[in-house]
Amino acid sequence: MEKHSDMSTRAWHHEVFKVLHETDIRQVAYVPDAGFDGLLRKCLADPDLSCTMLTTEEEGVALVAGAWLGGDRAVLMMQSSGVGNCLNMLTLIKTCCFPLLSIVTMRGEWKEFNPWQEPMGRNTQAALELSGATVFRVNESQHAAETVAEAAELAFGDSRSAAVLISQSVIGEKKWQK
């Protein structure tokens, strides 16, 4: 199991949670990740949010599109390695002009212990941009909420894809725990 070594790096979760409410997010699609565990716990505890755990990230793209067609705003939360699973589905967003707000916790960066995370970590931003997403990057936790708010405004205001990449230095060092 993965565990963060520095719990103080997760203080941004509370502020981002407030932004999700302020932007009228009603549905949360996610593949569990320790990087946004605190944010996810807040979402799961909120009776006003419908949270759906996914088996694969590309299901989240379909869920977000369906939420929009049904009159709801949704967010897709995943780890950077999951972006590679979504590439084909992301063309749906661009082609059909659906809004997609995604929050992506990065791997393969600062203090990464797992070499399998490095290739997609290096290519996440480029993959999202090639699919038509506007990519925002958070390298300091104090900028997470304002960056998510800006991305949400772009996604829902212009019916397009906006992704917020939360750097590994923000989510904290991960270590295997027995």
C-alpha positions in Angstrom: 0.0 0.0 0.0 1.2 3.5 -0.8 1.4 6.1 2.0 2.4 9.7 2.1 5.4 10.6 4.2 4.3 14.2 4.8 0.7 14.7 5.7 1.1 18.5 5.7 1.4 18.4 1.9 -2.3 17.5 1.7 -3.7 20.8 3.2 -4.8 21.9 -0.3 -7.6 19.3 -0.3 -9.9 21.5 1.9 -9.5 24.5 -0.4 -10.1 22.5 -3.6 -13.2 20.9 -2.0 -14.6 24.4 -1.5 -14.0 25.2 -5.1 -15.8 22.1 -6.3 -18.9 23.3 -4.3 -18.5 26.9 -5.6 -18.5 25.7 -9.2 -21.6 23.5 -8.7 -19.9 20.1 -9.1 -22.5 17.5 -8.3 -20.7 14.3 -9.4 -17.2 13.0 -8.8 -15.7 10.2 -10.9 -12.5 8.7 -9.5 -10.0 6.0 -9.5 -8.6 5.9 -5.9 -5.2 7.4 -5.4 -3.4 8.4 -2.2 -2.5 11.8 -3.7 -6.1 13.1 -3.4 -7.2 10.9 -0.5 -8.2 13.8 1.7 -10.1 15.5 -1.1 -11.9 12.2 -1.9 -12.8 11.6 1.8 -14.5 15.0 1.9 -16.4 14.3 -1.3 -17.6 10.9 -0.1 -18.8 12.4 3.1 -20.8 15.1 1.4 -24.5 14.1 0.8 -24.7 16.7 -2.0 -22.1 14.9 -4.1 -22.6 11.7 -6.0 -19.2 9.8 -6.1 -18.5 7.0 -8.4 -15.5 4.8 -8.1 -14.3 3.7 -11.5 -12.6 0.5 -12.6 -10.7 2.4 -15.4 -10.2 6.1 -16.0 -11.8 6.2 -19.4 -15.1 5.3 -17.8 -14.8 8.6 -16.0 -14.8 10.5 -19.3 -18.1 8.9 -20.3 -19.5 9.6 -16.8 -18.6 13.2 -17.0 -20.1 13.5 -20.5 -23.3 11.8 -19.3 -23.5 14.0 -16.2 -23.3 17.1 -18.5 -26.1 15.7 -20.8 -28.2 15.1 -17.6 -27.7 18.7 -16.4 -24.9 18.1 -13.8 -21.3 19.2 -13.6 -18.8 16.6 -12.8 -15.1 16.2 -12.1 -12.8 13.3 -13.0 -10.0 12.6 -10.5 -7.2 10.3 -11.4 -3.5 9.6 -11.2 -1.2 10.6 -14.1 -0.7 7.0 -15.2 -4.5 6.8 -15.9 -4.3 9.6 -18.4 -2.8 7.1 -20.8 -5.9 4.9 -20.4 -8.1 7.8 -21.5 -6.5 9.0 -24.7 -9.1 7.5 -27.1 -12.1 8.6 -24.9 -10.7 12.2 -24.7 -11.5 12.6 -28.4 -15.2 12.4 -27.4 -14.8 15.6 -25.3 -13.2 17.6 -28.1 -15.4 16.3 -30.9 -18.7 16.7 -29.0 -17.7 19.9 -27.1 -18.5 18.5 -23.6 -16.8 20.2 -20.7 -14.3 18.0 -18.8 -12.7 19.1 -15.6 -10.0 16.7 -14.4 -7.7 16.8 -11.4 -4.7 14.6 -12.0 -2.2 13.7 -9.3 1.2 13.3 -10.8 3.6 10.4 -10.5 7.1 9.9 -12.0 8.4 13.2 -10.7 10.0 14.4 -7.4 11.2 11.5 -5.2 9.5 8.8 -7.3 10.3 5.3 -6.1 8.5 3.4 -8.8 10.3 3.5 -12.2 7.1 2.3 -14.0 5.5 5.7 -13.2 8.1 7.7 -14.9 7.2 7.3 -18.6 3.6 8.5 -18.3 4.6 11.1 -15.7 6.9 12.7 -18.3 4.2 12.5 -21.0 1.0 13.3 -19.1 0.8 17.0 -20.0 1.7 16.4 -23.7 -0.8 13.6 -24.0 -3.6 15.8 -22.5 -2.6 18.7 -24.8 -2.6 16.5 -27.9 -6.2 15.5 -27.0 -7.2 19.1 -26.9 -7.1 19.8 -23.2 -5.9 23.1 -21.7 -3.4 22.0 -18.9 -2.8 23.8 -15.7 0.0 22.8 -13.4 0.1 23.2 -9.6 3.6 23.1 -8.2 2.8 24.8 -4.8 -0.1 23.7 -2.6 -1.3 27.3 -2.0 -2.2 27.7 -5.7 -4.3 24.5 -6.0 -7.7 26.0 -5.2 -7.3 29.0 -7.5 -6.0 26.8 -10.3 -8.9 24.4 -10.0 -11.3 27.3 -10.0 -9.7 28.8 -13.2 -9.8 25.4 -14.9 -13.4 24.9 -13.9 -14.3 28.3 -15.3 -12.6 27.4 -18.6 -14.1 23.9 -18.8 -17.7 24.8 -18.0 -17.6 28.3 -19.6 -16.3 27.1 -22.9 -17.4 23.5 -23.0 -13.9 22.1 -23.3 -11.4 20.0 -21.5 -9.3 21.5 -18.7 -6.9 19.4 -16.6 -5.2 20.4 -13.4 -1.9 18.5 -12.8 -1.0 18.4 -9.1 2.7 17.9 -8.9 4.2 15.1 -6.9 6.0 17.6 -4.7 2.5 18.9 -3.7 0.9 15.5 -3.0 4.0 14.4 -1.1 6.5 11.6 -1.3 5.0 8.1 -1.6 6.5 5.1 0.0 5.5 1.5 0.1 4.2 0.5 3.5 4.0 -3.1 4.5 
